[in-house]
Amino acid sequence: MTFTISPEDILVKRKGNIYRTLTLYIIKNYTSSSLKEIGKIFFMDYTAVSQAARRFEEKISKDKKISNKVDRIIERLETEMSNVKT
């Protein structure tokens, strides 16, 4: 599975930008970054980060297709990260 997503695709504020929301969700749930730190990356207030992640979690729970894609992306990230030498 390969993704061709530019940083602009992730950072652009646009309604329904799944790349931005997915990235925000992954950073929130799989890093130790605070909501405030994540907000700085996405030019958002920390409360907006929390709300966006919560809405995306609701979307995942309701839409099996998105849920499956998110699961595959996270599995891929975990595999890639396990191959990183520290």
Backbone as numpy.savetxt, mean C-alpha at the origin, in Angstrom:
# Nx Ny Nz CAx CAy CAz Cx Cy Cz
5.18 -12.52 -11.76 4.34 -11.36 -11.76 5.23 -10.12 -11.76
5.04 -9.26 -12.73 5.83 -8.05 -12.84 4.89 -6.86 -12.89
5.29 -5.79 -12.22 4.50 -4.57 -12.21 5.34 -3.45 -12.80
4.74 -2.70 -13.68 5.42 -1.53 -14.23 4.67 -0.29 -13.73
5.05 0.12 -12.54 4.40 1.24 -11.89 5.48 2.27 -11.58
5.23 3.48 -12.00 6.21 4.55 -11.76 5.96 5.18 -10.39
6.96 5.85 -9.84 6.73 6.57 -8.58 5.59 7.59 -8.71
5.45 8.18 -9.87 4.37 9.13 -10.09 3.01 8.46 -9.97
2.90 7.21 -10.45 1.64 6.47 -10.33 1.26 6.29 -8.87
2.26 6.12 -8.03 2.01 5.88 -6.60 1.73 7.18 -5.86
2.44 8.22 -6.19 2.34 9.45 -5.41 1.27 10.43 -5.86
0.76 10.28 -7.08 -0.23 11.23 -7.58 -1.54 11.09 -6.80
-2.07 12.25 -6.36 -3.35 12.26 -5.67 -4.45 12.27 -6.72
-5.14 11.15 -6.81 -6.22 11.02 -7.79 -7.24 10.05 -7.20
-8.48 10.40 -7.26 -9.53 9.55 -6.71 -9.46 8.16 -7.35
-9.47 7.15 -6.50 -9.45 5.78 -6.98 -8.08 5.27 -7.39
-7.01 5.98 -6.99 -5.66 5.55 -7.34 -5.29 4.32 -6.49
-5.51 3.16 -7.05 -5.30 1.90 -6.33 -3.83 1.69 -5.98
-2.92 2.16 -6.84 -1.49 2.00 -6.56 -1.09 2.76 -5.31
-1.58 3.98 -5.20 -1.28 4.83 -4.04 -1.85 4.20 -2.76
-3.10 3.78 -2.83 -3.75 3.22 -1.66 -3.11 1.90 -1.24
-2.79 1.07 -2.19 -2.14 -0.21 -1.90 -0.77 0.02 -1.26
-0.01 0.94 -1.80 1.32 1.22 -1.25 1.21 1.76 0.16
0.29 2.66 0.38 0.05 3.21 1.71 -0.32 2.09 2.68
-1.21 1.22 2.27 -1.65 0.09 3.10 -0.48 -0.83 3.46
0.35 -1.15 2.48 1.49 -2.04 2.72 2.49 -1.39 3.67
2.78 -0.12 3.45 3.73 0.57 4.34 3.18 0.60 5.76
1.90 0.89 5.90 1.30 0.97 7.24 1.35 -0.37 7.95
1.06 -1.44 7.24 0.91 -2.75 7.88 2.18 -3.59 7.92
3.18 -3.25 7.11 4.36 -4.11 7.04 5.67 -3.39 7.35
5.57 -2.17 7.86 6.78 -1.47 8.30 6.52 -0.89 9.68
7.56 -0.39 10.27 7.41 0.24 11.59 7.19 1.75 11.46
6.96 2.23 10.26 6.74 3.66 10.04 5.47 4.12 10.75
5.54 5.29 11.35 4.36 5.87 12.01 3.42 6.46 10.96
2.19 6.69 11.38 1.22 7.32 10.47 1.72 8.69 10.02
2.37 9.40 10.91 2.90 10.72 10.58 4.00 10.60 9.51
4.88 9.61 9.64 5.95 9.40 8.65 5.35 9.01 7.30
4.36 8.15 7.32 3.71 7.73 6.07 3.02 8.94 5.44
2.39 9.74 6.26 1.73 10.95 5.76 2.68 11.87 5.05
3.90 12.00 5.56 4.89 12.85 4.90 5.23 12.33 3.50
5.33 11.03 3.37 5.63 10.43 2.07 4.54 10.76 1.05
3.29 10.68 1.50 2.15 10.84 0.59 1.52 12.24 0.65
2.17 13.16 1.40 1.65 14.52 1.54 0.23 14.51 2.09
0.06 13.75 3.18 -1.25 13.59 3.82 -1.09 13.80 5.32
-2.17 14.15 5.97 -2.22 14.19 7.42 -2.27 12.75 7.94
-1.77 12.53 9.14 -1.74 11.16 9.68 -3.14 10.56 9.82
-4.14 11.40 10.08 -5.50 10.87 10.20 -6.02 10.41 8.84
-5.62 11.10 7.78 -6.01 10.69 6.43 -5.37 9.36 6.06
-4.14 9.14 6.52 -3.46 7.86 6.28 -4.26 6.74 6.94
-4.63 6.95 8.18 -5.39 5.94 8.92 -6.73 5.65 8.24
-7.42 6.70 7.82 -8.71 6.52 7.15 -8.57 5.80 5.81
-7.55 6.17 5.04 -7.33 5.54 3.73 -7.02 4.06 3.90
-6.19 3.72 4.88 -5.86 2.31 5.13 -7.10 1.54 5.57
-7.90 2.13 6.43 -9.12 1.48 6.89 -10.09 1.23 5.74
-10.26 2.24 4.88 -11.15 2.07 3.72 -10.64 0.98 2.78
-9.31 0.93 2.61 -8.75 -0.09 1.72 -8.95 -1.48 2.32
-8.80 -1.60 3.64 -9.06 -2.89 4.30 -10.50 -3.32 4.10
-11.43 -2.38 4.17 -12.84 -2.68 3.91 -13.04 -3.14 2.47
-12.36 -2.47 1.55 -12.46 -2.84 0.14 -11.94 -4.25 -0.09
-10.82 -4.58 0.55 -10.24 -5.91 0.44 -11.21 -6.96 0.96
-11.86 -6.67 2.08 -12.77 -7.65 2.68 -14.02 -7.87 1.83
-14.38 -6.88 1.01 -15.59 -6.99 0.19 -15.33 -7.46 -1.23
-14.13 -7.26 -1.73 -13.82 -7.57 -3.13 -12.76 -8.65 -3.21
-13.19 -9.86 -3.53 -12.30 -11.02 -3.55 -11.20 -10.87 -4.60
-11.51 -10.24 -5.70 -10.51 -10.06 -6.76 -9.36 -9.19 -6.26
-9.69 -8.08 -5.63 -8.65 -7.21 -5.07 -7.92 -7.93 -3.95
-8.65 -8.63 -3.12 -8.04 -9.36 -2.01 -7.01 -10.36 -2.52
-7.35 -11.08 -3.57 -6.41 -12.06 -4.14 -5.17 -11.37 -4.70
-5.35 -10.23 -5.37 -4.20 -9.49 -5.91 -3.30 -8.99 -4.79
-3.91 -8.45 -3.75 -3.13 -7.95 -2.62 -2.35 -9.10 -1.99
-2.99 -10.23 -1.81 -2.31 -11.40 -1.23 -1.11 -11.81 -2.08
-1.27 -11.83 -3.39 -0.17 -12.20 -4.28 0.97 -11.19 -4.21
0.63 -9.92 -4.16 1.66 -8.87 -4.08 2.43 -9.00 -2.77
1.72 -9.20 -1.68 2.38 -9.31 -0.37 3.25 -10.56 -0.32
2.76 -11.67 -0.86 3.58 -12.89 -0.93 4.86 -12.64 -1.71
4.73 -11.94 -2.82 5.89 -11.63 -3.65 6.88 -10.73 -2.91
6.36 -9.73 -2.24 7.23 -8.84 -1.46 7.95 -9.61 -0.35
7.23 -10.49 0.33 7.85 -11.28 1.40 8.94 -12.19 0.84
8.70 -12.77 -0.32 9.69 -13.61 -0.96 10.92 -12.80 -1.34
10.70 -11.66 -1.96 11.81 -10.80 -2.37 12.61 -10.32 -1.16
11.92 -9.95 -0.10 12.60 -9.45 1.09 13.37 -10.57 1.80
12.91 -11.79 1.71 13.64 -12.89 2.34 14.93 -13.19 1.59
15.02 -12.74 0.35 16.23 -12.94 -0.45 17.25 -11.82 -0.29
16.86 -10.75 0.40 17.75 -9.62 0.60 18.76 -9.96 1.69
20.01 -9.76 1.37 21.07 -10.03 2.35 21.29 -8.78 3.18
21.37 -8.97 4.50 21.60 -7.83 5.38 23.00 -7.82 5.92
